[in-house]
Amino acid sequence: MKTSFKKIITYIIRAEAQLVIRKYKPKIIAITGSLGKTSTKDAVYAVLSKIAYVRKSEKSFNSEIGLPLTILGCPNGWSNPLAWLSNILKGLWLFVGPHKYPEWLVLEVGVGKPDDIKKTASWLSTDAVIITAIGETPPHIEFFNSHKHLVEEKSQLIKTLKPDGILVLNADDKIVLEMKTKTKCRIITYGFMEGADILGSDDKIFFNDKNIPEGIIFRVDDKGSSFPVVIEGVFGRNHIYASLAALALSSGLKFNMLDATNSLKNYDVPPGRMRLLDGIEESFIIDDTYNSSPFACESALKTLGEIKWDGRKVAVLGDMLELGRHTIEAHKNIGKIAKENLGRKEDILMVVGQRAKAIKEGAISAGMYGENVFEFLDSYEAGDFIKTFIKNGDMILVKGSQGVRMERVVEAILLDQKNKRKLLVRQDDEWKDKK
């Protein structure tokens, strides 16, 4: 979309979204953070949708155009003027005519550059704000003067809270927890650290009778009550944190906590976020290809390391983008962490992209066998190689930033090719046409 055209469309769509909110008065939950926004959004939706009519941001509609589109219930028009005209007419009709509108909106708010919150969400009036995690080297940090500057930008979302609103904070992230001083609204915290209002514990991977991992299980304590939570088909603490955030909100809204925990068992986890998929040659793929950052990549590698597995473990790691001056150090550290979690002599590390060379350097410096590390220029090359490399019983983690397009590696070894558009991230025609 050309800049001038985009500005005009954004202004019109946002104005319509404001009118629609004023007319229907839905309760609004806004979610931000550097990690786990989309999973948290989906977990919150899973809980709320059991008791009310709810709409959530589609995919990662979290920008200054994405939020209004979610509010209007319209798709992205991309570069098609007719599609945008259709969206504008739909928004107008939604305001003018009588419609059944969602009682709740669950909105994901992204921050990529300074003043993004001001552009994206300052016009919202929210009933709850959830801040997930930020970490020491979050994505997009290269666009900010400092880590503190990025944190300050994300905390601006708190200002959108109504006086009786609820602020939900990740107690395990000290930077996020410090945001409790920024509001007089009610605050509910979640995490694994003692003192969290919603306390998680005893998290582990569970296996079926064939010793194949099937999901995660953990416990949640709230006001003296304890509940087991089971989530099938996914791995990693990111999904546990997402569930804890949803349960913290549920507690704040005085929902039935047992019903809330049960609603999370099969919640709709989006593609590319630590999902277990069947691969060719009776292999298994942990697909975490939506995006990457040092914190998220470390978490994924530790999850791979925790899985008790007789076959080879293979980590295919692509570039982590938008880290600025932290790029080389962050990639080398991931290499060290990869070595720690691929400790057996049969385990394999594959790195993809120019920056990922530092992952290889870090892994070898930490003591990983050089012959067990493979390097590729891009995801096409890595996909072609891995098709002939994998063996029966391999457990393969694939992860990388959006721009590296690591879903192509998963596609190369995915067993269910008929449903790849549903199973994999970035399968829209607009993404498929990009090189």
C-alpha positions as CSV (number, residue, x, y, z in Angstrom):
1,M,0.0,0.0,0.0
2,K,1.4,3.4,-0.9
3,T,2.0,5.7,2.0
4,S,-0.6,8.4,1.2
5,F,-3.2,5.8,0.4
6,K,-2.5,3.9,3.5
7,K,-2.8,7.0,5.7
8,I,-6.2,7.8,4.2
9,I,-7.5,4.3,4.6
10,T,-6.1,4.0,8.2
11,Y,-7.9,7.3,9.2
12,I,-11.2,6.2,7.7
13,I,-11.1,2.7,9.1
14,R,-10.1,3.9,12.6
15,A,-12.8,6.5,12.6
16,E,-15.4,3.9,11.8
17,A,-14.0,1.6,14.5
18,Q,-14.4,4.3,17.1
19,L,-18.0,4.9,16.0
20,V,-18.7,1.2,16.2
21,I,-17.2,0.9,19.7
22,R,-19.3,4.0,20.8
23,K,-22.4,2.4,19.5
24,Y,-22.1,-1.2,20.7
25,K,-20.0,-0.6,23.9
26,P,-18.2,-3.9,23.9
27,K,-15.8,-4.8,26.8
28,I,-12.2,-4.5,25.5
29,I,-9.2,-6.6,26.5
30,A,-5.9,-5.4,25.1
31,I,-2.7,-7.5,25.2
32,T,0.8,-6.5,24.6
33,G,4.4,-7.6,25.4
34,S,7.4,-8.8,23.4
35,L,6.6,-12.5,23.8
36,G,3.4,-14.6,23.8
37,K,0.9,-12.0,22.8
38,T,-0.9,-14.2,20.2
39,S,-1.0,-17.3,22.4
40,T,-2.3,-15.2,25.3
41,K,-5.0,-13.7,23.0
42,D,-6.1,-17.2,22.0
43,A,-6.1,-18.5,25.5
44,V,-8.2,-15.6,26.7
45,Y,-10.6,-16.1,23.8
46,A,-10.9,-19.8,24.6
47,V,-12.1,-18.9,28.1
48,L,-14.4,-16.0,27.2
49,S,-16.0,-17.7,24.2
50,K,-17.5,-20.4,26.5
51,I,-19.7,-17.8,28.1
52,A,-20.1,-14.8,25.7
53,Y,-20.0,-13.7,22.1
54,V,-16.4,-12.7,21.6
55,R,-14.2,-11.5,18.7
56,K,-10.4,-11.7,18.7
57,S,-7.7,-10.3,16.5
58,E,-7.3,-12.5,13.5
59,K,-3.8,-14.0,13.1
60,S,-1.5,-11.2,14.3
61,F,-3.8,-8.2,13.5
62,N,-2.0,-5.9,16.0
63,S,-1.1,-2.8,14.1
64,E,-2.7,0.6,13.6
65,I,-4.7,-0.8,10.7
66,G,-5.1,-4.3,12.2
67,L,-6.9,-3.2,15.3
68,P,-9.6,-1.2,13.5
69,L,-10.1,-4.1,11.0
70,T,-10.7,-6.5,14.0
71,I,-13.2,-4.1,15.5
72,L,-15.1,-3.9,12.2
73,G,-14.7,-7.6,11.5
74,C,-13.0,-7.0,8.1
75,P,-10.1,-8.7,6.4
76,N,-6.9,-7.0,5.3
77,G,-7.3,-5.5,1.9
78,W,-3.6,-5.5,1.2
79,S,-3.0,-3.5,-2.0
80,N,-6.4,-4.0,-3.5
81,P,-8.4,-0.6,-3.5
82,L,-11.7,-2.4,-4.2
83,A,-11.2,-4.6,-1.1
84,W,-10.5,-1.5,1.0
85,L,-13.6,0.2,-0.4
86,S,-15.6,-2.9,0.6
87,N,-14.2,-2.7,4.1
88,I,-15.1,1.0,4.4
89,L,-18.7,0.3,3.3
90,K,-19.0,-2.7,5.7
91,G,-17.8,-0.4,8.5
92,L,-20.3,2.2,7.6
93,W,-23.2,-0.3,7.5
94,L,-22.1,-1.7,10.8
95,F,-22.5,1.7,12.4
96,V,-25.7,2.7,10.6
97,G,-27.7,-0.5,10.6
98,P,-28.7,-2.9,13.4
99,H,-26.3,-5.8,14.0
100,K,-25.5,-8.4,16.6
101,Y,-22.1,-7.3,17.8
102,P,-19.6,-9.1,20.1
103,E,-19.9,-8.4,23.8
104,W,-16.1,-8.7,24.2
105,L,-13.2,-7.8,22.0
106,V,-9.8,-9.4,22.6
107,L,-7.2,-7.3,20.8
108,E,-3.5,-7.9,20.3
109,V,-1.4,-4.7,20.3
110,G,2.0,-4.8,18.7
111,V,4.9,-2.4,19.2
112,G,7.6,-2.3,16.5
113,K,8.7,1.4,16.6
114,P,8.5,4.4,18.9
115,D,5.0,5.9,19.2
116,D,3.3,2.8,18.0
117,I,1.0,2.6,21.0
118,K,0.0,6.2,20.4
119,K,-0.8,5.4,16.7
120,T,-2.4,2.0,17.4
121,A,-4.3,2.0,20.6
122,S,-4.3,5.4,22.3
123,W,-7.9,5.9,21.1
124,L,-9.1,2.8,22.9
125,S,-10.7,2.7,26.3
126,T,-10.0,-0.8,27.8
127,D,-11.5,-2.9,30.5
128,A,-8.4,-5.0,30.9
129,V,-4.8,-4.8,29.8
130,I,-2.5,-7.9,29.8
131,I,1.3,-7.4,29.6
132,T,3.0,-10.7,28.9
133,A,6.8,-10.6,28.9
134,I,9.5,-8.4,27.5
135,G,12.8,-10.1,28.2
136,E,16.4,-8.7,28.1
137,T,16.7,-8.7,24.3
138,P,13.2,-8.4,22.8
139,P,12.3,-8.3,19.1
140,H,12.4,-4.8,17.5
141,I,14.9,-3.5,20.0
142,E,17.0,-2.1,17.2
143,F,14.4,0.6,16.5
144,F,14.6,2.0,20.1
145,N,17.2,4.1,21.7
146,S,17.4,1.7,24.7
147,H,15.7,-1.3,26.4
148,K,14.1,1.2,28.8
149,H,12.7,3.2,25.8
150,L,11.0,0.0,24.4
151,V,9.6,-0.9,27.8
152,E,8.2,2.6,28.3
153,E,6.5,2.4,24.9
154,K,4.8,-0.9,25.8
155,S,3.7,0.4,29.2
156,Q,1.7,3.2,27.4
157,L,-1.1,0.8,26.9
158,I,-1.8,0.9,30.6
159,K,-3.1,4.5,30.2
160,T,-6.0,3.2,28.1
161,L,-7.5,1.4,31.2
162,K,-10.9,2.6,32.5
163,P,-10.8,3.6,36.2
164,D,-12.4,0.2,37.2
165,G,-10.2,-1.8,34.7
166,I,-7.9,-4.7,35.5
167,L,-4.2,-4.8,34.8
168,V,-2.8,-8.3,34.4
169,L,1.0,-8.6,34.7
170,N,3.6,-11.4,34.3
171,A,5.2,-11.6,37.8
172,D,8.2,-13.6,36.5
173,D,9.3,-10.7,34.3
174,K,10.7,-8.1,36.7
175,I,10.5,-5.4,34.1
176,V,6.8,-6.1,33.6
177,L,6.0,-6.4,37.3
178,E,7.5,-3.0,37.9
179,M,4.6,-1.6,35.7
180,K,2.3,-2.0,38.7
181,T,3.3,1.4,39.8
182,K,1.9,3.0,36.7
183,T,-1.8,2.7,37.6
184,K,-4.3,2.8,40.5
185,C,-6.4,0.1,38.8
186,R,-6.8,-3.4,40.2
187,I,-3.7,-5.5,39.5
188,I,-3.5,-9.3,39.2
189,T,-0.2,-11.1,38.7
190,Y,0.6,-14.5,37.3
191,G,3.7,-16.7,37.0
192,F,5.8,-19.4,38.7
193,M,7.4,-17.0,41.3
194,E,6.1,-17.1,44.9
195,G,3.8,-14.2,45.5
196,A,2.0,-14.3,42.1
197,D,-1.8,-14.1,42.5
198,I,-2.2,-16.9,40.0
199,L,0.6,-19.4,40.7
200,G,1.8,-22.1,38.2
201,S,3.8,-25.1,39.3
202,D,4.7,-28.7,38.4
203,D,4.7,-28.2,34.7
204,K,5.8,-31.1,32.6
205,I,5.3,-32.8,29.2
206,F,3.0,-35.8,29.1
207,F,3.3,-38.8,26.9
208,N,0.9,-41.4,25.4
209,D,1.3,-45.1,25.8
210,K,3.7,-45.2,22.8
211,N,6.0,-42.7,24.6
212,I,5.1,-40.0,22.1
213,P,4.8,-36.5,23.7
214,E,1.2,-35.2,23.5
215,G,1.1,-31.9,25.4
216,I,1.8,-30.2,28.7
217,I,0.3,-30.4,32.1
218,F,0.7,-28.1,35.1
219,R,-1.1,-26.9,38.3
220,V,-2.6,-23.5,39.1
221,D,-3.2,-22.1,42.5
222,D,-5.7,-19.3,43.1
223,K,-6.9,-18.1,46.5
224,G,-6.2,-21.4,48.2
225,S,-7.7,-23.6,45.4
226,S,-5.6,-25.7,43.2
227,F,-6.5,-26.9,39.6
228,P,-4.8,-29.1,37.1
229,V,-4.5,-27.7,33.6
230,V,-3.9,-29.9,30.5
231,I,-3.1,-28.5,27.0
232,E,-2.9,-31.0,24.2
233,G,-0.8,-30.8,21.0
234,V,1.6,-28.1,22.1
235,F,4.8,-27.6,24.1
236,G,6.7,-24.9,25.9
237,R,6.2,-22.6,28.8
238,N,4.9,-19.9,26.4
239,H,1.6,-21.7,26.3
240,I,1.6,-22.2,30.1
241,Y,2.2,-18.4,30.5
242,A,-0.6,-17.7,28.1
243,S,-2.9,-20.0,30.1
244,L,-1.9,-18.4,33.4
245,A,-2.6,-14.9,31.9
246,A,-6.1,-16.1,30.8
247,L,-6.8,-17.6,34.2
248,A,-5.6,-14.4,36.0
249,L,-8.1,-12.4,34.0
250,S,-10.8,-15.0,34.7
251,S,-10.0,-14.7,38.4
252,G,-10.2,-10.9,38.2
253,L,-13.6,-11.2,36.4
254,K,-14.8,-13.7,39.0
255,F,-15.4,-16.4,36.5
256,N,-15.7,-20.1,37.5
257,M,-12.0,-21.1,37.6
258,L,-12.7,-24.8,37.0
259,D,-14.7,-24.1,33.9
260,A,-11.9,-21.7,32.8
261,T,-9.2,-24.3,33.2
262,N,-11.3,-26.9,31.3
263,S,-11.7,-24.5,28.4
264,L,-8.0,-24.4,27.8
265,K,-7.5,-28.1,27.2
266,N,-8.0,-27.9,23.4
267,Y,-7.7,-24.1,22.8
268,D,-7.1,-23.0,19.3
269,V,-3.3,-22.7,19.2
270,P,-2.3,-20.8,16.0
271,P,0.2,-22.3,13.5
272,G,3.9,-21.9,14.1
273,R,3.8,-21.7,17.9
274,M,5.3,-24.8,19.4
275,R,2.8,-27.1,17.7
276,L,3.6,-30.8,17.3
277,L,3.2,-32.0,13.7
278,D,3.7,-35.4,12.0
279,G,6.7,-35.4,9.7
280,I,7.8,-37.7,6.9
281,E,9.8,-40.9,7.8
282,E,7.8,-41.2,11.0
283,S,9.5,-38.1,12.4
284,F,7.9,-35.4,14.6
285,I,8.1,-31.7,14.1
286,I,7.9,-29.0,16.8
287,D,6.8,-26.1,14.6
288,D,7.8,-22.8,16.2
289,T,8.3,-20.9,13.0
290,Y,6.0,-17.9,13.5
291,N,8.8,-15.7,14.8
292,S,11.9,-15.8,17.0
293,S,13.8,-13.8,19.6
294,P,16.6,-14.7,22.0
295,F,14.2,-15.4,24.9
296,A,11.7,-17.4,22.8
297,C,14.5,-19.4,21.1
298,E,16.0,-20.3,24.4
299,S,12.7,-21.4,25.7
300,A,12.1,-23.6,22.6
301,L,15.5,-25.2,22.9
302,K,15.0,-26.0,26.6
303,T,11.7,-27.6,25.8
304,L,13.4,-29.8,23.2
305,G,16.0,-30.7,25.7
306,E,13.3,-31.7,28.3
307,I,11.6,-34.2,26.0
308,K,12.7,-37.7,26.8
309,W,13.4,-39.2,23.4
310,D,15.3,-42.2,22.1
311,G,15.7,-40.9,18.5
312,R,17.8,-38.0,17.3
313,K,16.9,-34.4,18.3
314,V,17.4,-31.9,15.5
315,A,17.2,-28.1,16.0
316,V,16.8,-26.0,12.8
317,L,17.4,-22.4,13.8
318,G,17.1,-19.4,11.5
319,D,18.2,-15.8,11.9
320,M,16.7,-13.7,14.8
321,L,16.1,-10.3,13.2
322,E,15.8,-6.7,14.5
323,L,18.2,-7.1,17.3
324,G,20.6,-4.3,16.2
325,R,23.8,-4.2,18.2
326,H,22.8,-7.3,20.2
327,T,22.8,-9.5,17.0
328,I,26.1,-11.3,17.2
329,E,26.1,-11.8,21.0
330,A,22.5,-13.0,21.0
331,H,23.1,-15.6,18.3
332,K,26.3,-16.9,19.9
333,N,24.5,-17.3,23.1
334,I,21.7,-19.3,21.4
335,G,24.5,-21.6,20.0
336,K,25.7,-22.2,23.5
337,I,22.1,-23.0,24.7
338,A,21.6,-25.3,21.7
339,K,24.7,-27.3,22.7
340,E,23.3,-27.6,26.3
341,N,20.1,-29.1,25.0
342,L,21.5,-31.2,22.1
343,G,24.0,-32.9,24.4
344,R,24.1,-36.3,22.8
345,K,26.6,-37.1,20.1
346,E,23.8,-38.1,17.6
347,D,21.9,-34.8,18.0
348,I,22.0,-32.3,15.2
349,L,22.0,-28.5,14.8
350,M,21.2,-26.7,11.6
351,V,21.5,-22.9,11.2
352,V,19.9,-20.9,8.5
353,G,20.8,-17.4,7.3
354,Q,23.7,-14.9,7.5
355,R,23.2,-14.0,11.2
356,A,22.8,-17.7,12.2
357,K,26.4,-18.3,11.5
358,A,27.0,-16.9,15.0
359,I,24.8,-19.7,16.4
360,K,27.1,-22.2,14.8
361,E,30.1,-20.4,16.3
362,G,28.6,-20.4,19.7
363,A,27.6,-24.1,19.6
364,I,31.1,-25.2,18.5
365,S,32.8,-23.0,21.1
366,A,30.6,-24.6,23.7
367,G,31.8,-28.0,22.7
368,M,29.4,-29.3,20.1
369,Y,30.8,-31.6,17.4
370,G,31.5,-29.6,14.2
371,E,30.3,-32.5,12.0
372,N,26.9,-32.3,13.8
373,V,26.4,-28.7,12.7
374,F,25.1,-27.8,9.3
375,E,24.9,-24.3,7.8
376,F,22.5,-23.0,5.1
377,L,22.1,-19.8,3.2
378,D,18.3,-19.7,3.3
379,S,15.2,-21.8,4.2
380,Y,14.9,-23.1,0.6
381,E,18.3,-24.7,0.8
382,A,17.7,-26.0,4.3
383,G,14.3,-27.5,3.2
384,D,15.9,-29.3,0.3
385,F,18.6,-30.8,2.5
386,I,16.5,-31.9,5.4
387,K,14.1,-33.9,3.2
388,T,16.8,-36.4,2.5
389,F,18.6,-36.1,5.9
390,I,15.9,-37.0,8.5
391,K,15.5,-40.5,9.8
392,N,12.8,-42.5,11.4
393,G,12.0,-41.2,14.9
394,D,13.7,-37.8,14.6
395,M,12.3,-35.0,16.8
396,I,12.8,-31.8,14.9
397,L,12.5,-28.2,16.3
398,V,12.2,-25.5,13.6
399,K,12.4,-21.8,14.6
400,G,13.3,-18.5,13.1
401,S,12.2,-14.9,12.6
402,Q,9.4,-14.1,10.1
403,G,11.7,-12.8,7.5
404,V,13.7,-16.0,7.3
405,R,10.5,-17.9,6.4
406,M,11.3,-21.1,8.3
407,E,7.9,-22.5,7.6
408,R,9.4,-23.6,4.3
409,V,11.5,-26.1,6.2
410,V,8.5,-27.5,8.0
411,E,6.6,-27.7,4.7
412,A,9.4,-29.7,3.1
413,I,9.1,-32.5,5.7
414,L,5.4,-32.2,6.7
415,L,3.5,-35.5,6.3
416,D,0.0,-34.0,5.8
417,Q,0.7,-31.9,2.6
418,K,-3.1,-31.7,1.8
419,N,-3.7,-29.6,4.9
420,K,-0.5,-27.5,4.9
421,R,-2.4,-24.2,4.4
422,K,-4.2,-24.9,7.6
423,L,-1.3,-26.3,9.6
424,L,1.5,-23.9,8.7
425,V,2.0,-20.2,9.2
426,R,2.1,-17.6,6.4
427,Q,0.2,-19.7,3.8
428,D,-1.9,-16.7,2.4
429,D,-1.3,-15.9,-1.2
430,E,0.2,-12.6,-0.3
431,W,2.9,-14.4,1.8
432,K,3.4,-17.2,-0.7
433,D,4.1,-14.7,-3.5
434,K,7.0,-13.2,-1.5
435,K,10.5,-14.6,-2.1
